[in-house]
Amino acid sequence: MRLRTEAYFRQIAEDALAAIGVEEPPVPIEDVVASLRIPVRSVNLPPFFTAATIYEDGLPVMVVNSARPEIERRRALAHMLGHILLLLADETDVFPRWHPDHSDADKVARELIMPTALVTEQAHIWFNDHRYLARLFGVPEGMMLDRLRELHLAKSETILWDY
């Protein structure tokens, strides 16, 4: 088993994004899934359900609740894709059904939705305007601000003006 560092998760996401030629935000998560030939089925389900990976004839199919907001559907697809990419990168990895910890898939998903290189580039262009960057990447403002802080592009004591 490989050493699981932030660089490891970043490389897995970068490889997947490079395979489809992503160069600017927002990252087309469905295109990344499609590049792996995994079908995505959008179904209207109860509000408590967001998404799941099921198997049809031994192959994965991603089911997403069309009643959920787009931001949540993208995050769920990125999370499920994270699990698949981790399995493809290391065959000794276990599928989440047998492992309750999903933090590794969350790390890959974060890199898929907000890749370090793209966030850094766009933050410099747009002067770290987390609200604009959030719309640009298709994520909630709080999530973008957390990402900017994580990448040391925004100070943790940043003053937020409510305008």
Buried (B, 14 or more C-beta within 10 A) or exposed (E): EEEBEEEBBBBBBBEBBEEEEBEEBBBBBBEBBEBBEBEBEBEEBEEEBBBEBEEEEEEBBBBBBEBBEEBBBBBBBBBBBBBBBBBEBBEEBEEBEEEEEEEBBBBBBBBBBBBBEBBBBBBEEEEBBBBBBBBBBBBBBEBBBBBBBBEEBBEEEEEEEEE
